[in-house]
Amino acid sequence: MDKKLMFIIVIGILFITSCSLFNFNKVPQTAELEITGFEDGGTSTNRVISVSGTVHNPVEGDTAFLGYVHLVLNETNYDMSVTHITEDDWKIQHDVVIKNGTNKLRIKVYNSDSNLVEESPEFTLNGNLPIYPFRVELTWDTDFNDIDLHSWYYPTGDTVSTQHCWYSNKTGITNAFLDVDDVNGYGPENFTIENEVSGTYKMGLRYYSAHGVTGDVFCTVRIYKNENLIDTKTHTFTASQANGDNPSNDWAFYSHIVQ
């Protein structure tokens, strides 16, 4: 074969391969992400922000969403509920908690085989926020059910709690608060201490209601000190352990001792 012709063939193969790698396999950025009240690159003085967006069904024309959606916030994946709008358009809407400094957010859509099929452009939101000494974040892996984050405060030397922070009293502990009571799936819920006082803060989870969910629920708690992640713990509840405000099935997962 003529060397010139061989050279042309090789260049052609390389060109086609590069197109395949850099264009044809690129995930389309067709999902839309919005943060209420902010443009990309804006600054928030609120820790809890409202995120919404539009995604598309991985299987065109199907009446059920055949896949799942993650909101990626600073490299942490949060499962998102989806609601049908029209044709293949589906909506997400959720509250999340940002940190002080730069926050990066993106929506990612996966099909039922866990292949990434769609994403949104990255959204940057700057947090002009205090750095709190302690925070616990709860998320779980199933939709349409209710896990609750509870916190109790014990003064130094006492074996009986004097203050209780939970969905019914979100500011039940002095200088601390629960931000969101998520009653229909995934979380997050955050318990935050604004100013620590001497004593022990104990944290636990309670499975309030399965709302018809029959399978196990896998829960994750992330523990932060001065907004640095120091520990991650997991726990599985069975459907039979959902028992309202009865504490018999509580999972106690952490004690934060302040001298």
NORKA-V601891 format. One record per residue. N is the residue number from 1. PHI is phi in degrees with one decimal (none if undefined). PSI is psi in radians with two decimals (none if undefined). NEAR is the number of other C-alpha atoms within 12 Angstrom. Layout:
BEGIN
N:PHI:PSI:NEAR
N:PHI:PSI:NEAR
END
This chain:
BEGIN
1:none:2.45:8
2:-58.6:2.34:8
3:-60.8:-0.63:9
4:-65.2:-0.74:10
5:-65.6:-0.72:11
6:-60.0:-0.74:12
7:-61.0:-0.74:13
8:-63.8:-0.70:14
9:-64.8:-0.79:15
10:-62.1:-0.78:14
11:-61.3:-0.70:14
12:-62.6:-0.74:14
13:-63.8:-0.77:14
14:-61.7:-0.68:14
15:-64.9:-0.79:15
16:-64.2:-0.72:15
17:-63.0:-0.76:15
18:-65.2:-0.64:15
19:-63.5:-0.71:14
20:-64.1:-0.74:13
21:-71.7:-0.72:13
22:-100.4:-0.26:13
23:-120.2:-0.98:13
24:-67.8:-0.50:12
25:-96.8:0.08:15
26:-72.4:2.34:16
27:-72.7:2.20:21
28:-66.6:2.37:22
29:-94.3:1.13:21
30:-103.2:-0.12:24
31:-76.1:2.62:34
32:-116.4:2.32:30
33:-121.9:2.29:34
34:-132.3:2.55:31
35:-121.6:2.07:32
36:-55.5:2.13:21
37:88.6:0.06:17
38:-137.2:2.54:22
39:-96.7:2.83:16
40:-55.9:2.25:22
41:90.1:0.03:19
42:-74.7:3.11:20
43:-126.3:2.33:25
44:-116.4:2.44:29
45:-102.5:0.09:20
46:-106.2:2.34:23
47:-74.5:-0.67:27
48:-92.3:2.12:24
49:-122.0:2.71:30
50:-101.5:2.05:22
51:-106.3:2.36:32
52:-138.2:2.91:30
53:-177.8:2.97:37
54:-121.5:2.29:34
55:-127.0:3.02:45
56:-125.2:2.52:41
57:-61.6:2.25:33
58:-59.0:-0.43:32
59:-114.5:1.85:23
60:-60.7:2.31:18
61:88.1:-0.15:16
62:-78.2:2.55:17
63:-84.4:-0.23:18
64:-109.7:2.58:22
65:-79.4:1.94:28
66:-98.0:1.25:25
67:167.8:-2.72:29
68:-153.7:2.84:37
69:-126.0:2.36:42
70:-114.9:2.41:36
71:-96.4:2.11:43
72:-97.6:2.04:28
73:-121.0:1.91:28
74:52.3:0.80:24
75:73.7:0.11:15
76:-102.3:2.30:24
77:-91.6:2.26:26
78:-118.2:2.20:37
79:-66.6:2.45:33
80:-121.9:2.41:39
81:-75.0:2.60:33
82:-123.0:2.49:33
83:-124.6:2.32:26
84:-69.8:2.35:23
85:-105.3:-1.19:18
86:-161.4:2.50:17
87:48.5:-2.05:18
88:-101.0:0.20:23
89:-91.0:2.31:26
90:-129.8:2.64:33
91:-113.9:2.49:29
92:-117.5:2.61:33
93:-157.4:2.22:29
94:-161.7:2.73:33
95:-97.9:2.39:32
96:-134.7:2.92:38
97:-112.7:2.19:38
98:-97.1:2.97:36
99:-109.2:2.96:32
100:-67.5:2.42:25
101:98.3:-2.66:22
102:-83.8:2.29:21
103:-120.1:2.28:30
104:-110.6:2.24:29
105:-128.0:2.50:37
106:-156.0:2.51:37
107:-94.0:2.39:46
108:-129.1:2.34:41
109:-114.1:2.29:44
110:-120.2:2.57:28
111:-84.2:-3.10:23
112:-67.6:-0.25:17
113:-94.5:0.19:13
114:65.9:0.48:16
115:-92.7:2.32:18
116:-70.1:2.11:23
117:-118.1:-0.26:30
118:-161.5:2.61:31
119:-150.9:2.95:33
120:-101.2:2.80:30
121:-59.8:2.66:23
122:-71.0:2.44:27
123:-115.2:2.28:30
124:-108.1:2.26:26
125:-133.2:2.20:35
126:-92.4:2.32:26
127:-100.2:2.10:25
128:-102.1:1.44:18
129:-134.5:2.75:23
130:-67.2:2.68:21
131:-96.8:1.84:22
132:-80.0:2.57:24
133:-70.1:-0.43:25
134:-155.1:2.42:35
135:-152.9:2.49:38
136:-123.9:2.32:44
137:-117.5:2.31:43
138:-111.2:2.30:43
139:-135.5:2.79:43
140:-144.7:2.96:38
141:-104.6:0.21:34
142:-129.2:2.66:33
143:-95.6:2.74:32
144:63.8:0.57:25
145:-140.0:3.06:36
146:-131.7:1.88:39
147:-106.2:2.42:50
148:-115.9:2.45:48
149:-97.0:2.16:50
150:-118.6:2.55:45
151:-137.8:2.47:45
152:-127.6:2.53:37
153:-113.8:2.31:37
154:-120.3:2.06:26
155:-59.6:2.69:24
156:-54.2:2.21:18
157:88.0:-0.17:14
158:-94.0:2.54:14
159:-104.9:0.01:14
160:-116.3:2.29:16
161:-70.2:2.40:21
162:-104.2:-0.27:20
163:-142.2:2.54:26
164:-138.0:2.16:28
165:-109.8:2.15:35
166:-161.1:-3.04:34
167:-60.7:-0.52:29
168:-81.4:-0.27:18
169:-150.4:1.48:22
170:-69.6:-0.28:28
171:-117.9:0.61:25
172:-71.2:-0.24:25
173:-112.7:2.29:32
174:-58.0:2.32:26
175:62.0:0.52:21
176:-149.3:2.85:31
177:-161.2:2.73:34
178:-101.3:2.24:37
179:-84.0:-0.78:35
180:-135.8:2.41:36
181:-105.5:1.71:33
182:-86.5:2.01:30
183:-104.2:-0.01:26
184:-136.5:0.47:29
185:120.7:2.47:35
186:80.1:-0.62:38
187:80.0:-2.86:39
188:-86.9:2.73:41
189:-119.1:2.46:41
190:-127.6:2.29:40
191:-105.5:2.19:44
192:-127.2:2.34:43
193:-98.5:2.10:38
194:-80.9:-0.76:23
195:-139.7:2.11:19
196:-79.5:2.55:25
197:-127.6:2.79:22
198:-59.6:2.33:17
199:144.0:-2.88:24
200:-124.9:2.25:28
201:-104.5:2.10:40
202:-110.4:2.41:32
203:-118.4:2.51:38
204:-152.4:2.86:36
205:-113.2:2.56:47
206:-134.6:2.28:37
207:-87.0:1.76:40
208:-75.5:-0.89:35
209:-152.7:2.38:29
210:-83.0:-0.34:29
211:48.9:0.67:22
212:93.8:-0.19:16
213:-68.5:2.24:23
214:-103.9:-0.29:18
215:-88.3:3.12:20
216:-71.4:2.72:22
217:-120.5:2.15:33
218:-98.6:2.05:26
219:-107.1:2.54:36
220:-127.5:2.30:35
221:-119.5:2.36:38
222:-114.9:2.28:32
223:-111.4:2.21:30
224:-120.6:2.42:27
225:-121.7:2.21:21
226:51.9:0.65:22
227:66.2:0.30:26
228:-106.0:2.24:18
229:-67.3:2.14:19
230:-111.7:-0.35:18
231:-163.5:2.62:19
232:-131.0:2.27:19
233:-128.0:2.65:26
234:-131.2:2.72:24
235:-155.3:2.55:27
236:-114.5:2.19:27
237:-99.8:2.53:32
238:-93.2:2.81:25
239:-60.0:-0.58:26
240:-70.1:-0.24:21
241:-86.4:-0.05:28
242:-74.8:1.99:31
243:-145.5:0.71:22
244:62.8:-2.32:24
245:-94.6:0.22:22
246:-72.4:2.18:15
247:-84.7:0.07:19
248:-63.9:-0.44:17
249:-105.8:0.27:24
250:-59.6:2.56:27
251:-109.8:1.92:27
252:-85.6:2.13:23
253:-120.6:-0.22:27
254:-163.7:2.49:28
255:-121.8:2.17:19
256:-106.7:1.94:31
257:-100.1:2.22:20
258:-114.6:2.12:20
259:-77.7:none:12
END
